[in-house]
């Protein structure tokens, strides 16, 4: 039997489709970094007038090292990059840095500080927690999976047990957990809605606060009999009620587990006495239904718009110096994103690529928006930074500052020669972070917001700190002062000094000043070299990522 006519098999039909397609230009999908630049420019009709040019190679080099691996490049790395004339050298450098173990170490430091807020250890040793974070970022664990592990750690899996530290360091206090979970993962600072609807933000209501609270109110810290250890546990019962302090009638309301704007969680019913799994030894009883696990599933989901927005905005702020929604934990209708269409795009694209952190950061770093200079064009005021027409200045975190100072003084190079194993090298360098955190870090429990305020203690640390003095003393292992002392040409000294500390060549005027200073201090050359290095380390240019 002759088959029925099918236009898809008819050569004339196929030819007609081909001819018709010639009339329509085929456009490859625009890369995300190009969409970013287009939408940023579209957000301001005067963008072209206000926009800074691309950063110089030296400015970009220092910035991308600090943002992606948490330190500055060596003088050798700087020389190689600045001498490279390849048009794709910035993209290649971004890919190289993202692939380094130091990238995972940097994110480990960033999110350790962000999530634990420098609280004292409770329950989980810090080393175990740090290793958990490092392995997560080194394996490029999807962001949503990492957040789910944090919100509902599997205490039976030794690879992710350490995630319980997020709750344990807060002593599993339900109000503290509610405030921090909403702020860190939903971009909503609901703390002021604990006792009443937020007095300023209409979107932040008391029922939103207690909806999240109901997921966490059954959690507690279990301390097994005869043991000093602490374990995260959860009860199978316990309902939530609350009153508004502004309600003269003091009406008591009840709250079930519910995310802001979401539906009430449906819970299974168990007969009395059947709510828990069979007990094992001194371990805390485990409920058959965990509200905390449901919080992780519902919150860290690609279907949760607030989570996607907060996540994309958080990583944007990490690289760009401020959020599209700024501050990053005040996402509400009265504080709209500077570029709403862009934030929606980033949120959805982050979810579409399965929350691939490296791929997302790569697109941000490839954008011209990220690579613009931080120097304000003539006639343009500081407000241009808020629209990302000009790059923002970012104070170095204590961890960035510690590793940058060690690299600048050459102490990293000294330690590298005797520590062949990268993990041993990191351990030696990381041991020096504590004084920097003490001098430049926030107080325990204080949110990390990237703000900067110079203090007397910080000035004294830089001016008279014993650690810095040790690194500035000539070391035969090859630190900066030792290397500078081997050079007889003062112009070469100036170049090595500026490349090592500020990741750029000195200007003609700076070169002359170094030459003159060394001539004037020829009788005490070592001290002069130390003073020159100290002056650059104490400069605003070194203290900020620009």
C-alpha positions as CSV (number, residue, x, y, z in Angstrom):
1,X,0.0,0.0,0.0
2,X,1.2,3.5,-0.9
3,X,2.0,5.4,2.3
4,X,0.0,8.5,3.2
5,X,1.5,11.7,2.0
6,X,3.7,13.3,4.7
7,X,5.0,16.8,4.0
8,X,8.0,16.1,6.3
9,X,9.1,13.5,3.7
10,X,8.3,15.4,0.6
11,X,11.5,16.9,-0.9
12,X,9.6,19.9,-2.2
13,X,8.4,20.6,1.4
14,X,11.9,20.3,2.8
15,X,13.3,22.6,0.2
16,X,10.6,25.2,0.9
17,X,11.6,25.2,4.6
18,X,15.2,25.7,3.8
19,X,14.5,28.6,1.4
20,X,12.2,30.1,3.9
21,X,14.8,29.9,6.6
22,X,17.2,32.0,4.6
23,X,14.9,35.0,5.1
24,X,15.3,34.7,8.9
25,X,18.8,35.4,10.4
26,X,19.8,32.7,12.8
27,X,21.3,34.2,16.0
28,X,23.2,32.2,18.4
29,X,22.2,32.6,22.0
30,X,23.8,35.7,23.5
31,X,26.3,34.7,26.2
32,X,25.2,35.6,29.7
33,X,28.1,38.0,30.2
34,X,27.0,40.0,27.1
35,X,23.4,40.0,28.4
36,X,24.7,41.4,31.7
37,X,26.5,44.3,29.9
38,X,23.5,45.1,27.7
39,X,21.0,45.2,30.6
40,X,23.4,47.2,32.8
41,X,23.8,49.8,30.0
42,X,20.0,49.9,29.4
43,X,19.4,50.8,33.1
44,X,20.7,54.3,32.7
45,X,20.0,56.6,29.7
46,X,23.3,58.4,30.4
47,X,25.3,55.2,30.8
48,X,27.8,55.9,28.0
49,X,28.7,59.2,29.5
50,X,29.1,57.8,33.0
51,X,30.7,54.5,32.2
52,X,34.4,54.0,33.1
53,X,36.6,52.4,30.4
54,X,37.8,48.9,30.9
55,X,40.3,48.5,33.8
56,X,44.0,48.4,32.8
57,X,45.6,44.9,32.7
58,X,47.2,45.6,36.0
59,X,44.0,46.7,37.7
60,X,42.1,43.7,36.3
61,X,44.9,41.3,37.3
62,X,44.9,42.3,40.9
63,X,41.1,42.4,41.1
64,X,40.4,39.0,39.6
65,X,43.1,37.3,41.8
66,X,41.6,38.8,45.0
67,X,38.1,37.9,43.9
68,X,38.7,34.4,42.7
69,X,41.6,33.1,44.8
70,X,41.7,35.5,47.7
71,X,45.2,36.9,47.3
72,X,47.4,38.9,44.9
73,X,49.6,37.5,42.2
74,X,53.3,37.1,42.6
75,X,55.7,39.5,40.8
76,X,56.5,36.7,38.3
77,X,52.8,36.1,37.6
78,X,52.2,39.8,37.1
79,X,55.1,40.2,34.7
80,X,53.9,37.3,32.6
81,X,50.3,38.6,32.4
82,X,51.3,42.2,31.7
83,X,53.7,41.1,28.9
84,X,51.1,38.8,27.3
85,X,49.5,40.5,24.2
86,X,46.9,37.7,23.5
87,X,43.4,39.1,23.1
88,X,41.9,36.3,25.2
89,X,44.3,36.5,28.1
90,X,41.7,37.7,30.5
91,X,39.3,34.9,29.8
92,X,42.2,32.4,30.0
93,X,43.2,33.8,33.4
94,X,39.7,33.6,34.7
95,X,39.5,29.9,33.7
96,X,42.9,29.2,35.3
97,X,42.0,30.8,38.6
98,X,38.6,29.1,38.8
99,X,40.3,25.7,38.4
100,X,42.9,26.3,41.1
101,X,42.5,24.7,44.6
102,X,43.1,28.3,45.9
103,X,39.7,29.2,44.5
104,X,38.0,26.6,46.7
105,X,40.1,27.9,49.7
106,X,38.9,31.4,49.0
107,X,35.2,30.5,48.9
108,X,35.8,28.4,52.0
109,X,37.0,31.5,53.8
110,X,34.2,33.7,52.4
111,X,31.3,31.4,53.4
112,X,32.9,30.3,56.7
113,X,32.8,34.0,57.7
114,X,29.4,34.7,56.1
115,X,27.6,31.7,57.5
116,X,29.1,31.4,61.0
117,X,29.9,35.1,61.5
118,X,33.1,34.3,63.4
119,X,31.3,32.7,66.3
120,X,33.2,30.5,68.8
121,X,33.2,26.7,68.0
122,X,30.4,24.6,69.3
123,X,29.8,20.9,68.5
124,X,31.9,20.6,65.3
125,X,35.6,21.2,65.3
126,X,36.5,24.1,63.0
127,X,39.0,22.1,61.1
128,X,36.3,19.5,60.2
129,X,34.0,22.3,59.1
130,X,36.6,24.0,57.0
131,X,37.5,20.8,55.3
132,X,33.8,20.2,54.5
133,X,33.6,23.6,52.9
134,X,36.8,23.2,51.0
135,X,35.7,19.8,49.5
136,X,32.3,21.2,48.6
137,X,33.8,24.1,46.6
138,X,36.7,22.0,45.2
139,X,34.2,19.5,43.8
140,X,32.0,22.5,42.6
141,X,29.1,21.1,44.5
142,X,25.9,22.7,43.2
143,X,24.8,25.7,45.3
144,X,21.3,24.4,46.0
145,X,22.7,21.0,47.2
146,X,25.2,22.8,49.5
147,X,22.5,24.9,51.1
148,X,20.2,21.9,51.6
149,X,23.0,20.1,53.4
150,X,23.5,23.1,55.6
151,X,19.8,23.4,56.4
152,X,19.2,19.7,57.0
153,X,22.6,18.0,57.5
154,X,22.6,14.2,57.2
155,X,24.2,13.2,60.6
156,X,24.7,9.7,59.4
157,X,26.9,10.7,56.4
158,X,30.5,11.5,57.7
159,X,31.1,13.6,54.6
160,X,28.5,16.2,55.4
161,X,28.1,15.8,59.2
162,X,30.1,19.0,59.7
163,X,27.3,21.0,58.0
164,X,25.5,20.8,61.4
165,X,27.9,23.5,62.6
166,X,25.7,26.1,61.0
167,X,23.0,25.3,63.6
168,X,25.3,24.1,66.5
169,X,27.3,27.4,66.6
170,X,24.0,29.1,67.1
171,X,23.2,26.6,69.9
172,X,20.1,25.7,67.7
173,X,18.3,28.7,69.2
174,X,15.1,28.8,67.0
175,X,14.8,32.6,66.8
176,X,18.5,33.0,65.9
177,X,18.2,30.3,63.3
178,X,15.0,31.8,61.8
179,X,16.6,35.3,61.5
180,X,19.8,34.0,59.9
181,X,18.2,31.5,57.6
182,X,15.8,34.1,56.2
183,X,18.5,36.7,55.9
184,X,21.3,34.5,54.4
185,X,19.3,32.3,52.0
186,X,16.2,34.3,51.2
187,X,17.6,37.8,51.2
188,X,15.0,38.9,53.8
189,X,16.0,40.3,57.2
190,X,12.9,39.3,59.1
191,X,14.4,39.9,62.6
192,X,12.2,42.9,63.2
193,X,9.1,40.9,62.5
194,X,9.6,38.6,65.5
195,X,7.4,40.7,67.8
196,X,5.2,42.5,65.2
197,X,5.0,43.2,61.5
198,X,8.0,45.1,60.3
199,X,7.5,48.8,61.1
200,X,9.0,50.0,57.8
201,X,8.9,47.1,55.4
202,X,5.3,46.1,54.6
203,X,6.4,42.8,52.9
204,X,8.0,41.5,56.1
205,X,5.2,40.3,58.3
206,X,5.0,38.5,61.6
207,X,3.3,35.5,60.0
208,X,6.2,35.2,57.5
209,X,8.7,35.1,60.4
210,X,6.8,32.4,62.3
211,X,6.2,30.4,59.2
212,X,10.0,29.9,59.0
213,X,10.2,29.6,62.7
214,X,7.8,26.6,62.7
215,X,10.3,24.7,60.5
216,X,13.0,25.2,63.1
217,X,11.3,25.4,66.4
218,X,11.6,21.7,67.1
219,X,15.3,21.6,66.6
220,X,17.6,21.4,69.7
221,X,21.1,20.5,70.8
222,X,21.4,16.9,72.2
223,X,24.3,16.2,74.6
224,X,24.6,12.5,75.1
225,X,24.9,11.3,78.7
226,X,28.5,10.9,79.7
227,X,29.8,12.7,76.6
228,X,31.1,16.3,76.0
229,X,29.9,16.2,72.4
230,X,26.9,18.1,71.0
231,X,24.6,16.8,68.3
232,X,21.8,18.4,66.4
233,X,18.5,16.9,67.1
234,X,14.8,17.4,66.5
235,X,11.5,16.7,68.2
236,X,8.5,15.3,66.5
237,X,6.0,17.5,68.3
238,X,5.7,21.2,69.3
239,X,3.4,23.8,67.8
240,X,4.0,27.5,67.4
241,X,1.9,30.3,68.7
242,X,2.6,34.1,68.8
243,X,1.2,37.5,69.6
244,X,1.9,40.9,68.3
245,X,3.2,43.3,70.9
246,X,1.2,46.0,69.1
247,X,-2.1,44.1,69.4
248,X,-4.1,45.6,72.4
249,X,-6.3,42.5,72.5
250,X,-3.2,40.1,72.6
251,X,-4.8,37.7,70.2
252,X,-2.8,34.4,70.1
253,X,-2.2,33.1,66.6
254,X,-0.8,29.8,65.5
255,X,1.7,29.2,62.8
256,X,2.5,26.1,60.8
257,X,5.6,25.6,58.6
258,X,5.3,27.9,55.6
259,X,7.8,29.9,53.5
260,X,7.0,33.5,52.8
261,X,4.3,33.6,50.1
262,X,4.2,29.8,50.1
263,X,1.6,27.2,51.1
264,X,1.3,25.6,54.5
265,X,3.3,22.4,54.7
266,X,1.2,19.3,54.8
267,X,2.3,16.9,57.5
268,X,1.6,13.2,58.0
269,X,-0.2,12.1,61.2
270,X,1.3,9.4,63.4
271,X,-0.3,7.5,66.3
272,X,0.8,8.4,69.8
273,X,4.1,6.8,70.5
274,X,4.8,6.1,66.8
275,X,6.3,9.5,65.9
276,X,10.0,8.5,66.2
277,X,12.3,6.0,64.6
278,X,13.5,3.2,67.0
279,X,16.1,4.7,69.4
280,X,19.8,3.7,69.1
281,X,21.9,3.9,72.2
282,X,22.5,7.4,73.5
283,X,21.6,9.0,70.3
284,X,18.7,11.5,70.3
285,X,15.4,10.1,69.0
286,X,14.8,10.8,65.3
287,X,11.3,11.9,64.1
288,X,9.8,10.0,61.2
289,X,8.9,13.3,59.7
290,X,11.4,16.2,59.9
291,X,10.2,19.7,59.5
292,X,13.8,20.8,59.1
293,X,14.3,18.5,56.2
294,X,11.3,19.9,54.5
295,X,12.6,23.4,55.0
296,X,15.8,22.4,53.1
297,X,13.8,20.9,50.3
298,X,11.4,23.8,49.9
299,X,13.8,26.6,50.5
300,X,16.8,25.6,48.3
301,X,14.7,24.9,45.3
302,X,14.7,26.2,41.7
303,X,11.0,26.8,42.2
304,X,11.6,29.2,45.0
305,X,12.0,32.6,43.4
306,X,13.3,34.2,46.6
307,X,16.1,31.7,47.0
308,X,17.2,32.1,43.4
309,X,17.2,35.9,43.6
310,X,19.1,35.9,46.9
311,X,21.6,33.4,45.6
312,X,22.3,35.2,42.4
313,X,22.4,38.6,44.2
314,X,24.9,37.2,46.8
315,X,27.4,36.1,44.2
316,X,26.9,39.2,42.2
317,X,27.8,41.3,45.3
318,X,30.8,39.1,45.9
319,X,32.4,40.1,42.6
320,X,30.8,43.6,42.0
321,X,31.1,45.0,45.5
322,X,27.3,45.6,46.0
323,X,24.1,43.8,45.2
324,X,21.6,44.5,42.5
325,X,19.4,44.5,45.6
326,X,21.4,46.4,48.1
327,X,21.8,45.6,51.0
328,X,21.6,42.0,49.9
329,X,19.4,41.0,52.9
330,X,16.7,43.6,52.2
331,X,14.9,42.3,49.2
332,X,11.4,43.8,49.2
333,X,9.1,45.8,47.1
334,X,10.2,49.1,48.6
335,X,13.8,48.3,47.9
336,X,13.7,47.2,44.2
337,X,16.8,45.9,42.4
338,X,18.8,48.5,40.5
339,X,18.3,46.4,37.4
340,X,15.2,44.2,37.9
341,X,15.3,42.5,34.6
342,X,19.0,41.6,35.1
343,X,18.4,40.1,38.5
344,X,15.5,38.0,37.2
345,X,17.8,36.8,34.3
346,X,20.7,35.9,36.7
347,X,18.4,34.1,39.1
348,X,16.8,32.0,36.4
349,X,20.1,31.3,34.6
350,X,21.8,30.2,37.8
351,X,19.0,27.7,38.3
352,X,19.1,26.7,34.6
353,X,22.8,25.7,34.9
354,X,21.9,23.6,38.0
355,X,23.4,26.2,40.3
356,X,27.0,25.7,39.0
357,X,29.0,28.2,41.0
358,X,32.1,28.2,38.9
359,X,30.2,28.6,35.6
360,X,28.1,31.5,37.2
361,X,31.2,33.3,38.5
362,X,32.9,32.9,35.2
363,X,30.2,34.7,33.3
364,X,30.2,37.5,35.9
365,X,33.9,37.9,35.6
366,X,33.9,37.9,31.8
367,X,31.5,40.8,31.7
368,X,32.7,44.3,30.9
369,X,30.7,45.4,33.9
370,X,33.0,43.5,36.2
371,X,36.1,44.5,34.2
372,X,35.5,48.3,34.3
373,X,37.9,50.6,36.0
374,X,37.2,51.8,39.5
375,X,38.5,55.3,38.6
376,X,35.6,57.8,38.2
377,X,35.6,59.5,34.8
378,X,35.9,63.3,34.8
379,X,32.6,64.9,35.8
380,X,31.0,61.7,37.1
381,X,30.1,61.4,40.7
382,X,30.1,58.4,43.1
383,X,26.5,57.5,42.3
384,X,27.8,55.9,39.1
385,X,29.1,53.0,41.3
386,X,25.5,52.2,42.3
387,X,24.6,51.6,38.7
388,X,27.8,49.6,38.0
389,X,29.0,52.1,35.4
390,X,32.1,52.3,37.5
391,X,33.7,49.5,39.5
392,X,33.1,49.6,43.2
393,X,35.9,49.7,45.8
394,X,35.9,46.7,48.1
395,X,37.9,46.5,51.4
396,X,39.9,43.3,51.6
397,X,38.5,40.8,54.1
398,X,40.8,39.8,56.9
399,X,41.6,36.6,55.1
400,X,42.3,38.3,51.8
401,X,44.5,40.8,53.6
402,X,46.5,38.1,55.4
403,X,47.2,36.1,52.3
404,X,47.9,39.3,50.2
405,X,50.4,40.6,52.8
406,X,52.1,37.2,52.9
407,X,52.3,37.2,49.1
408,X,53.5,40.8,48.9
409,X,56.3,40.4,51.5
410,X,57.4,37.1,49.8
411,X,56.6,35.0,52.9
412,X,54.4,32.8,50.8
413,X,57.4,32.1,48.6
414,X,59.6,31.3,51.6
415,X,57.0,28.8,52.9
416,X,56.5,27.2,49.5
417,X,60.2,26.3,49.2
418,X,60.0,24.1,52.3
419,X,56.5,22.9,52.0
420,X,56.1,20.7,48.9
421,X,52.6,19.5,49.7
422,X,50.0,22.2,48.9
423,X,48.0,21.3,52.0
424,X,51.0,21.7,54.2
425,X,51.7,25.1,52.6
426,X,48.1,26.2,53.2
427,X,48.2,25.0,56.8
428,X,51.4,27.1,57.5
429,X,50.0,30.2,55.8
430,X,46.5,29.8,57.4
431,X,48.1,29.7,60.8
432,X,48.9,33.4,60.4
433,X,45.3,34.5,59.7
434,X,44.1,34.8,63.4
435,X,45.8,38.1,64.1
436,X,44.4,39.6,61.0
437,X,40.9,38.4,61.9
438,X,41.3,39.8,65.4
439,X,42.4,43.2,64.1
440,X,40.2,43.5,61.0
441,X,37.3,41.1,61.5
442,X,33.8,41.8,62.8
443,X,32.7,40.9,66.3
444,X,31.5,37.3,66.8
445,X,27.9,37.0,65.7
446,X,27.9,40.3,63.7
447,X,26.8,40.0,60.1
448,X,29.5,40.2,57.4
449,X,28.3,43.1,55.2
450,X,31.6,44.2,53.6
451,X,31.6,47.7,55.2
452,X,34.8,49.3,56.3
453,X,35.8,51.5,59.2
454,X,39.5,52.0,60.1
455,X,40.4,51.6,63.8
456,X,43.3,52.4,66.0
457,X,44.0,48.7,66.5
458,X,44.3,48.2,62.8
459,X,46.7,51.1,62.4
460,X,48.8,49.8,65.3
461,X,48.8,46.3,63.8
462,X,50.2,47.5,60.5
463,X,52.6,49.9,62.1
464,X,54.0,47.9,64.9
465,X,52.8,44.3,64.5
466,X,55.5,41.7,65.2
467,X,54.2,39.4,62.5
468,X,54.6,42.0,59.7
469,X,58.0,43.0,61.1
470,X,59.1,39.3,60.8
471,X,58.0,39.1,57.2
472,X,59.8,42.3,56.3
473,X,63.1,41.2,57.8
474,X,65.4,39.8,55.1
475,X,65.1,36.0,54.8
476,X,67.5,33.8,52.9
477,X,64.6,31.8,51.7
478,X,63.9,34.6,49.3
479,X,61.3,37.0,50.7
480,X,60.8,40.4,49.2
481,X,63.3,42.4,51.3
482,X,65.9,39.8,50.6
483,X,65.2,39.9,46.8
484,X,65.3,43.7,46.8
485,X,68.6,43.6,48.6
486,X,70.1,41.5,45.8
487,X,69.4,44.2,43.2
488,X,71.9,47.0,42.7
489,X,69.9,49.1,40.3
490,X,67.4,51.2,42.3
491,X,65.1,51.4,39.3
492,X,64.9,47.6,39.3
493,X,64.2,47.8,43.0
494,X,61.3,50.1,42.3
495,X,59.8,47.8,39.7
496,X,60.1,44.7,41.8
497,X,58.7,46.5,44.8
498,X,55.6,47.8,43.0
499,X,54.9,44.6,41.1
500,X,55.2,42.5,44.3
501,X,53.0,44.8,46.5
502,X,50.7,46.7,44.2
503,X,50.6,44.5,41.1
504,X,51.6,47.3,38.8
505,X,54.6,49.1,37.4
506,X,55.6,52.2,39.2
507,X,55.0,55.6,37.6
508,X,58.0,57.6,36.5
509,X,57.4,59.9,39.5
510,X,57.2,56.9,41.9
511,X,60.4,55.4,40.4
512,X,62.3,58.6,40.9
513,X,61.1,58.8,44.6
514,X,62.3,55.2,45.3
515,X,65.7,56.0,43.7
516,X,66.0,59.2,45.6
517,X,65.0,57.5,48.9
518,X,67.5,54.7,48.5
519,X,70.3,57.2,47.7
520,X,69.4,59.3,50.8
521,X,69.4,56.1,53.0
522,X,72.4,54.4,51.4
523,X,74.0,53.9,54.8
524,X,71.1,51.8,56.0
525,X,69.7,50.2,52.9
526,X,68.0,47.2,54.5
527,X,65.9,49.5,56.8
528,X,65.1,51.7,53.8
529,X,63.8,48.7,51.8
530,X,61.7,47.6,54.7
531,X,60.3,51.1,55.1
532,X,59.4,51.4,51.4
533,X,57.6,48.1,51.5
534,X,55.8,49.0,54.7
535,X,54.6,52.3,53.1
536,X,53.0,50.5,50.2
537,X,51.5,47.8,52.5
538,X,49.9,50.6,54.6
539,X,48.5,52.5,51.6
540,X,44.8,52.7,50.8
541,X,45.7,51.3,47.4
542,X,46.8,48.0,49.0
543,X,44.0,47.9,51.6
544,X,41.2,48.0,48.9
545,X,40.3,45.8,46.0
546,X,39.8,48.4,43.2
